[in-house]
Amino acid sequence: MRNDQPQPYWPPLAAGVGLGLVLLLTFVITGHGLGASGFFTRLTAAVGAWVAPATTAANAYLGGYVQAGAPLLAWITWEIVGLAIGALIGSVTARRFNPSIERGPSTGVGTRLTFALAGGILTGFGARLARGCTSGLGLSGSATLAVAGFVFLITFFIGGFITSMLTRRVWE
């Protein structure tokens, strides 16, 4: 008899230990911690160099990536590719692969996507200002006992709590 029921999620403690081991292996294998937002900066530089090479090369923020050559040839690109493949394999093997847009019962798809886009833009902008995202500054910075990592995590959770209080009606 075939079981089509999704497998249960990992216990939080086991998932935390697994994440810590992945972070340790990332330091050992690549010499870097985990990160994600740096990939999107490199992707922006690569697309910019393809669409408007002179403008991108002259840009104070993206120019360095282009002038160094092949912005996507970096460890963080392979990390993101591995992340996507691993997520796909994990969701399929746990029988939880179900592409959909999660939203509250009274929230339209357009509203949900608008909130997601706005949140993504704010998070990406903040990550570039802070020179790191949740995984880069929060996890990797805290793992190396960097004060900035702990300050980031504390303010990240405070900001997340405030935002959830302000937007909770979207999910109701």
C-alpha positions as CSV (number, residue, x, y, z in Angstrom):
1,M,0.0,0.0,0.0
2,R,1.4,3.4,-1.0
3,N,1.5,6.2,1.6
4,D,0.8,9.6,0.0
5,Q,0.7,11.5,3.3
6,P,3.4,14.2,3.7
7,Q,6.1,13.4,6.2
8,P,6.1,15.4,9.4
9,Y,8.4,18.4,9.7
10,W,11.7,17.9,11.5
11,P,11.7,18.7,15.2
12,P,13.0,22.2,15.7
13,L,16.0,21.1,17.8
14,A,17.1,18.5,15.2
15,A,16.7,21.2,12.4
16,G,18.8,23.6,14.5
17,V,21.5,21.1,15.0
18,G,21.4,20.3,11.2
19,L,21.7,23.9,10.4
20,G,24.6,24.3,12.7
21,L,26.4,21.4,11.0
22,V,25.8,22.8,7.6
23,L,27.2,26.2,8.8
24,L,30.3,24.5,10.2
25,L,30.8,22.5,6.9
26,T,30.4,25.7,4.9
27,F,33.2,27.4,6.9
28,V,35.4,24.3,6.5
29,I,34.8,23.6,2.8
30,T,34.5,27.2,1.4
31,G,36.2,29.3,4.0
32,H,33.0,31.4,4.2
33,G,29.8,31.3,6.2
34,L,26.3,30.9,4.8
35,G,25.0,33.8,2.8
36,A,22.4,34.5,0.1
37,S,21.9,38.2,-0.6
38,G,25.4,38.5,-2.0
39,F,24.3,36.2,-4.8
40,F,21.5,38.5,-5.8
41,T,24.0,41.4,-5.9
42,R,26.2,39.3,-8.2
43,L,23.2,38.3,-10.3
44,T,22.2,42.0,-10.6
45,A,25.8,42.8,-11.7
46,A,25.8,40.0,-14.3
47,V,22.4,41.0,-15.8
48,G,23.5,44.6,-15.7
49,A,26.7,43.8,-17.5
50,W,24.7,41.9,-20.1
51,V,22.0,44.6,-20.6
52,A,24.0,47.8,-20.1
53,P,27.7,47.0,-19.7
54,A,29.1,50.5,-19.7
55,T,26.6,51.8,-17.2
56,T,27.0,48.8,-14.9
57,A,30.8,49.0,-15.0
58,A,30.6,52.7,-14.1
59,N,28.2,52.1,-11.3
60,A,29.9,52.6,-7.9
61,Y,28.2,49.6,-6.3
62,L,28.1,47.1,-9.1
63,G,31.1,48.1,-11.1
64,G,33.6,46.2,-8.9
65,Y,31.8,42.9,-9.6
66,V,31.9,43.5,-13.3
67,Q,35.5,44.7,-13.4
68,A,36.6,41.6,-11.5
69,G,35.1,39.5,-14.3
70,A,32.3,36.9,-14.3
71,P,30.3,38.1,-11.3
72,L,28.6,34.7,-11.0
73,L,31.8,32.7,-10.7
74,A,31.8,32.7,-6.9
75,W,31.2,30.2,-4.1
76,I,27.9,31.9,-3.2
77,T,26.5,31.1,-6.6
78,W,27.1,27.4,-6.1
79,E,25.7,27.6,-2.6
80,I,22.4,29.1,-3.9
81,V,22.2,26.5,-6.7
82,G,22.7,23.8,-4.1
83,L,20.1,25.4,-1.8
84,A,17.5,25.3,-4.6
85,I,18.3,21.7,-5.6
86,G,18.4,20.6,-2.0
87,A,15.0,22.3,-1.2
88,L,13.5,20.6,-4.3
89,I,14.8,17.2,-3.3
90,G,13.7,17.6,0.3
91,S,10.2,18.7,-0.6
92,V,9.7,16.0,-3.1
93,T,11.0,13.2,-0.9
94,A,8.9,14.5,2.0
95,R,5.9,14.5,-0.3
96,R,5.4,18.2,0.4
97,F,6.1,19.6,-3.1
98,N,3.1,21.7,-3.8
99,P,3.7,25.0,-5.7
100,S,1.1,27.4,-4.4
101,I,0.7,30.9,-2.9
102,E,0.1,30.7,0.8
103,R,-2.3,33.4,2.0
104,G,-5.1,34.1,4.4
105,P,-8.6,33.1,3.6
106,S,-9.7,36.7,2.8
107,T,-6.4,37.8,1.1
108,G,-6.3,38.0,-2.6
109,V,-3.4,36.6,-4.6
110,G,-2.4,40.1,-5.8
111,T,-2.4,41.5,-2.3
112,R,-0.3,38.6,-1.1
113,L,2.2,38.9,-3.9
114,T,2.4,42.7,-3.4
115,F,3.2,42.2,0.3
116,A,5.8,39.5,-0.6
117,L,7.4,41.8,-3.2
118,A,7.5,44.8,-0.8
119,G,8.9,42.6,2.0
120,G,11.6,41.2,-0.4
121,I,12.6,44.6,-1.6
122,L,12.9,46.0,2.0
123,T,14.8,42.9,3.2
124,G,17.2,43.1,0.2
125,F,17.8,46.8,0.7
126,G,18.4,46.3,4.4
127,A,20.7,43.4,3.8
128,R,22.8,45.5,1.5
129,L,22.9,48.3,4.0
130,A,23.9,46.0,6.7
131,R,26.4,44.2,4.4
132,G,24.7,40.9,5.1
133,C,21.4,39.1,5.2
134,T,19.8,36.8,7.8
135,S,22.0,33.9,6.9
136,G,25.2,35.9,6.3
137,L,25.1,38.4,9.1
138,G,22.8,36.7,11.5
139,L,23.9,33.0,11.4
140,S,27.4,33.3,10.1
141,G,28.2,36.5,12.1
142,S,26.8,35.1,15.3
143,A,28.7,31.8,14.8
144,T,31.9,33.7,14.8
145,L,30.8,35.7,17.8
146,A,30.7,39.0,15.9
147,V,28.8,41.6,17.9
148,A,27.2,42.8,14.6
149,G,25.6,39.4,14.2
150,F,24.0,39.5,17.6
151,V,22.8,43.1,17.1
152,F,21.3,42.1,13.8
153,L,19.5,39.0,15.2
154,I,18.0,41.0,18.1
155,T,16.8,43.8,15.8
156,F,15.7,41.3,13.2
157,F,13.4,39.6,15.6
158,I,12.1,42.9,17.0
159,G,11.4,44.1,13.5
160,G,9.7,40.8,12.6
161,F,7.5,41.0,15.7
162,I,6.4,44.6,14.9
163,T,5.8,43.8,11.3
164,S,3.7,40.7,12.2
165,M,1.6,42.8,14.5
166,L,1.0,45.4,11.8
167,T,0.2,42.9,9.0
168,R,-1.5,40.1,10.9
169,R,-4.9,41.0,9.5
170,V,-3.6,40.0,6.0
171,W,-3.5,36.4,7.3
172,E,-6.9,36.4,9.0
